[in-house]
């Protein structure tokens, strides 16, 4: 059985199958587009565009498996923030992203809703864009 693993690191995103590396990561994205603690709405739009440009430039990702395994530094925090345990779905990621967007637009944040770190917001943005543009339906958390 082939395992399709994804790692979203500080400066790159790595896929095991096919073996592809994108030159964008949560720390580099946050440094480029995020103000502390929250980015502006325009910052988020610019970050989305940067991620989309990286994804669309890599032709090998066009037929990616719809389930990716992931156990990098932020995935557990995303799972906790969405109420998930072993699997994140595209819908749960979208709901979390929408909550973040609502807070950026002015809704008060509930205590413990998600980490107040630019890297987390950048990570969720990357995860969302990968999910949408590469049709990844689930991210299975593994140890």
Secondary structure, 3 states (H helix, E strand, C coil): CCCCEEEECCCCEEECCCCEEECCCHHHHHHHHCCCCCCCHHHHHHHHHHHHHHHHHCHHHCCCCCEEEECCCCHHHHHHHHCCCCEEEHHHHHHHHHHHHHHHCCCCCCCCCCCCCHHHHHHHHHHHHHHHHHCCCEEEECC
